[in-house]
């Protein structure tokens, strides 16, 4: 065969090959569509809610895992599932002897709409909003709202490990959180402290006194209340329960640094009265250079 003819045939074949590679190829659905509740790994999700916020709500999202969006609307039926909460409590208690069971959120504190999530055509997830009313909740009880997937209109698979979620309600305000700092009885007696300040309302937090134990068994004697004034700066100290605490005045809160300077005195279990100066800062607060304003 003539060499030129062979060369022409090779060029034509290469051209056909390149032309075929340039065309878009639709491989279609790459794997089975599967539904699951977002943030449901290990079953527990902690949702933070601010006291005093209007339209407080718990939000549940259902996702359709696939390589393509759904082609038509898919409705996913959910239900309140106390068995999921029981399961979480039992599993957690096995691994932690100090674990305290989470309690079902009372019906008076939420408004359950029709428990249906709609995943719209062309998307991969939908949400369900459940209005939350925190009024009357006990600050020393951990409340939870468990839901699970029941069925869906498209007959998609449901991930068995991600079909249920226990939504824990954590009430906070702008002055609560985990803090770290020092608490001094005198200029020479300075102790490190890491108190957790629990929100009780929009402008009130509860914290352990000085270095006293924060275990709830001592709730009646070892805690005090901090009430932050409308200026978000002035702090008033008062006893919680039967604690013997006296406000010495001059206590303040720095909103920028998220830190407290507290002045008070208290009487301990041995009837000894101690005068305390305490300086604590939220561990999640941004850090500032002390010379930045110079």
C-alpha positions as CSV (number, residue, x, y, z in Angstrom):
1,X,0.0,0.0,0.0
2,X,1.2,3.5,-0.9
3,X,2.8,5.2,2.1
4,X,0.9,8.4,1.5
5,X,-2.4,6.6,1.6
6,X,-1.5,5.1,4.9
7,X,-0.6,8.5,6.3
8,X,-3.9,9.9,5.1
9,X,-5.9,7.1,6.8
10,X,-4.0,7.7,10.1
11,X,-4.8,11.4,10.0
12,X,-8.5,10.7,9.3
13,X,-8.7,8.2,12.2
14,X,-7.0,10.7,14.6
15,X,-9.5,13.4,13.5
16,X,-12.5,11.2,14.2
17,X,-11.0,10.2,17.6
18,X,-10.5,13.8,18.6
19,X,-14.0,14.8,17.4
20,X,-15.6,12.1,19.5
21,X,-13.6,13.1,22.6
22,X,-14.8,16.7,22.3
23,X,-18.5,15.8,22.6
24,X,-20.0,16.0,26.1
25,X,-20.9,12.6,27.5
26,X,-23.9,12.3,29.9
27,X,-23.2,9.4,32.2
28,X,-26.5,9.8,34.0
29,X,-26.9,9.1,37.7
30,X,-23.7,7.8,39.2
31,X,-25.1,6.3,42.4
32,X,-28.3,5.6,44.2
33,X,-30.1,8.5,45.7
34,X,-30.0,8.3,49.6
35,X,-31.7,10.5,52.1
36,X,-30.4,11.5,55.5
37,X,-30.8,14.2,58.2
38,X,-28.0,16.8,58.2
39,X,-25.9,16.9,61.3
40,X,-27.2,13.6,62.6
41,X,-23.9,11.8,62.9
42,X,-23.7,10.2,66.3
43,X,-27.4,11.2,66.5
44,X,-26.8,14.3,68.6
45,X,-26.8,17.9,67.5
46,X,-26.6,20.9,69.9
47,X,-28.5,24.0,68.8
48,X,-27.7,27.3,70.5
49,X,-30.6,29.7,71.1
50,X,-30.4,33.2,72.5
51,X,-32.8,34.3,75.2
52,X,-34.9,37.2,74.1
53,X,-34.6,36.4,70.4
54,X,-37.8,36.7,68.4
55,X,-38.8,33.8,66.2
56,X,-36.6,31.2,67.9
57,X,-36.8,28.0,65.9
58,X,-35.2,24.6,65.5
59,X,-34.3,23.8,61.9
60,X,-34.0,20.3,60.5
61,X,-32.5,19.6,57.1
62,X,-32.9,16.5,55.0
63,X,-30.4,16.0,52.2
64,X,-30.5,13.8,49.2
65,X,-27.0,12.4,48.5
66,X,-26.6,11.8,44.7
67,X,-24.6,13.0,41.7
68,X,-27.7,14.8,40.4
69,X,-30.4,17.0,41.9
70,X,-33.9,15.5,42.1
71,X,-35.9,15.8,38.9
72,X,-39.2,16.4,40.7
73,X,-40.4,17.5,44.2
74,X,-39.8,14.8,46.8
75,X,-41.6,15.0,50.1
76,X,-40.0,13.4,53.2
77,X,-42.2,12.5,56.2
78,X,-40.6,13.0,59.6
79,X,-41.9,12.2,63.1
80,X,-41.1,13.1,66.7
81,X,-39.3,10.0,67.9
82,X,-38.9,9.5,71.7
83,X,-37.2,6.1,71.0
84,X,-34.2,7.9,69.4
85,X,-33.8,10.0,72.6
86,X,-34.0,6.8,74.7
87,X,-31.4,5.2,72.5
88,X,-29.0,8.1,72.8
89,X,-29.4,8.3,76.6
90,X,-28.8,4.6,77.0
91,X,-25.7,4.6,74.8
92,X,-24.3,7.7,76.5
93,X,-24.8,6.3,80.0
94,X,-22.9,3.2,79.1
95,X,-19.8,5.2,78.2
96,X,-20.1,7.8,81.0
97,X,-21.3,6.9,84.5
98,X,-21.8,10.6,85.3
99,X,-24.0,11.1,82.3
100,X,-27.4,12.8,83.0
101,X,-30.3,11.9,80.7
102,X,-31.5,14.5,78.3
103,X,-35.3,15.2,78.7
104,X,-37.9,15.5,76.0
105,X,-38.8,19.1,75.3
106,X,-42.3,19.8,76.7
107,X,-45.0,20.2,74.2
108,X,-45.8,23.7,75.5
109,X,-42.3,24.9,74.4
110,X,-42.6,24.2,70.6
111,X,-45.2,24.4,67.8
112,X,-45.0,21.4,65.6
113,X,-46.0,22.1,62.0
114,X,-46.8,19.4,59.5
115,X,-43.7,17.2,59.8
116,X,-42.9,17.2,56.1
117,X,-39.7,18.3,54.3
118,X,-40.0,19.1,50.6
119,X,-36.9,18.7,48.4
120,X,-37.7,20.9,45.4
121,X,-37.0,19.8,41.9
122,X,-33.4,20.9,40.9
123,X,-32.2,20.9,44.5
124,X,-30.8,18.3,46.9
125,X,-32.2,19.4,50.3
126,X,-35.1,20.8,52.1
127,X,-35.8,22.1,55.7
128,X,-38.4,21.9,58.4
129,X,-38.7,24.8,60.9
130,X,-40.1,24.2,64.4
131,X,-40.8,27.3,66.4
132,X,-39.3,27.2,69.9
133,X,-40.5,29.1,73.0
134,X,-37.9,28.8,75.9
135,X,-40.1,30.5,78.5
136,X,-40.4,28.3,81.6
137,X,-37.5,25.9,80.7
138,X,-35.4,24.8,83.7
139,X,-31.8,25.9,83.3
140,X,-30.6,22.8,85.0
141,X,-32.4,20.3,82.7
142,X,-31.0,19.4,79.3
143,X,-33.9,19.4,76.9
144,X,-33.9,17.6,73.5
145,X,-36.2,17.2,70.5
146,X,-35.8,13.9,68.7
147,X,-36.9,13.4,65.1
148,X,-36.5,10.6,62.5
149,X,-37.4,10.0,58.8
150,X,-40.5,7.8,58.3
151,X,-40.9,7.6,54.5
152,X,-40.5,9.6,51.3
153,X,-42.6,10.0,48.1
154,X,-39.9,8.9,45.7
155,X,-39.1,5.6,47.5
156,X,-35.4,6.7,47.9
157,X,-33.1,4.8,50.2
158,X,-32.6,6.2,53.7
159,X,-29.2,6.0,55.4
160,X,-30.0,3.9,58.5
161,X,-27.2,5.5,60.6
162,X,-28.4,9.1,59.7
163,X,-32.2,8.7,59.7
164,X,-32.7,10.0,63.3
165,X,-31.4,13.1,65.2
166,X,-31.7,14.3,68.8
167,X,-31.7,18.1,68.8
168,X,-30.4,19.4,72.1
169,X,-31.5,22.9,73.1
170,X,-28.8,25.1,74.6
171,X,-30.0,28.4,75.8
172,X,-27.3,31.2,75.8
173,X,-27.0,35.0,75.9
174,X,-24.3,37.5,75.1
175,X,-22.7,37.1,78.4
176,X,-22.5,33.3,78.9
177,X,-20.0,30.7,77.9
178,X,-16.8,29.1,79.1
179,X,-14.4,31.5,80.8
180,X,-10.8,31.4,82.1
181,X,-8.8,33.8,84.4
182,X,-7.9,34.4,88.0
183,X,-9.6,34.8,91.3
184,X,-7.7,36.4,94.1
185,X,-8.2,36.4,97.9
186,X,-5.3,38.9,98.3
187,X,-2.4,40.3,96.3
188,X,-0.4,37.1,97.1
189,X,-3.2,34.5,96.9
190,X,-4.2,34.3,93.2
191,X,-5.9,31.2,91.9
192,X,-6.6,30.1,88.4
193,X,-10.3,29.5,87.6
194,X,-12.2,28.2,84.6
195,X,-15.9,28.9,85.4
196,X,-18.8,28.1,83.1
197,X,-21.3,30.9,83.0
198,X,-24.8,29.6,82.4
199,X,-27.4,31.9,80.8
200,X,-30.7,32.2,82.8
201,X,-32.3,35.0,80.9
202,X,-31.2,37.7,78.4
203,X,-29.1,39.6,80.9
204,X,-28.5,37.1,83.7
205,X,-25.9,34.4,84.1
206,X,-25.0,32.0,87.0
207,X,-21.5,31.1,87.9
208,X,-19.6,29.3,90.6
209,X,-18.2,31.4,93.5
210,X,-14.4,31.8,93.5
211,X,-12.8,28.3,93.4
212,X,-15.8,26.4,94.9
213,X,-17.0,23.2,93.2
214,X,-19.3,23.7,90.3
215,X,-20.9,20.2,90.7
216,X,-24.7,20.5,90.7
217,X,-24.9,18.7,94.1
218,X,-23.6,22.1,95.5
219,X,-26.0,24.2,93.5
220,X,-27.6,25.6,96.6
221,X,-24.4,26.9,98.2
222,X,-21.7,27.4,95.7
223,X,-23.1,29.8,93.0
224,X,-24.0,33.4,92.4
225,X,-25.8,35.5,89.9
226,X,-24.4,38.2,87.6
227,X,-27.0,40.6,86.2
228,X,-25.7,42.9,83.4
229,X,-27.3,46.3,83.2
230,X,-28.8,47.7,80.0
231,X,-25.5,49.5,79.4
232,X,-24.0,46.1,78.9
233,X,-21.2,47.2,81.3
234,X,-22.4,47.4,84.9
235,X,-22.6,44.1,86.7
236,X,-24.6,43.4,89.9
237,X,-23.7,40.3,92.0
238,X,-26.3,38.4,94.1
239,X,-26.4,35.0,95.7
240,X,-28.0,31.9,94.2
241,X,-29.9,29.7,96.5
242,X,-28.5,29.8,100.1
243,X,-25.0,31.0,99.1
244,X,-23.7,33.9,101.3
245,X,-22.4,36.5,98.8
246,X,-22.2,40.2,99.0
247,X,-21.7,42.6,96.1
248,X,-18.9,45.1,96.8
249,X,-19.7,47.3,93.8
250,X,-17.6,48.3,90.8
251,X,-18.0,45.0,88.9
252,X,-17.9,45.4,85.1
253,X,-18.2,43.6,81.8
254,X,-16.1,44.5,78.7
255,X,-18.2,43.7,75.6
256,X,-15.2,44.0,73.3
257,X,-13.0,41.7,75.2
258,X,-15.8,39.6,76.5
259,X,-14.3,39.8,80.0
260,X,-15.5,40.4,83.6
261,X,-13.9,42.2,86.5
262,X,-15.8,41.2,89.7
263,X,-15.6,42.4,93.2
264,X,-17.5,40.5,96.0
265,X,-17.1,38.7,99.2
266,X,-18.5,35.4,100.4
267,X,-18.7,33.2,103.5
268,X,-17.5,29.6,103.0
269,X,-18.6,26.4,104.7
270,X,-16.1,27.0,107.6
271,X,-17.8,30.4,108.2
272,X,-14.7,32.3,106.9
273,X,-15.4,35.5,104.9
274,X,-13.2,36.1,101.9
275,X,-12.9,39.2,99.8
276,X,-12.5,38.3,96.1
277,X,-11.3,40.1,93.0
278,X,-12.0,38.0,89.9
279,X,-10.9,38.6,86.3
280,X,-12.2,36.2,83.7
281,X,-12.4,36.2,79.9
282,X,-14.5,34.1,77.5
283,X,-12.2,31.4,76.0
284,X,-13.7,32.1,72.6
285,X,-13.1,35.8,72.7
286,X,-10.7,37.4,70.2
287,X,-7.3,38.4,71.7
288,X,-6.1,42.0,71.6
289,X,-2.6,43.4,71.9
290,X,-2.5,45.3,75.1
291,X,-0.5,48.1,73.3
292,X,-2.8,48.3,70.3
293,X,-4.3,51.7,71.4
294,X,-0.9,53.3,71.8
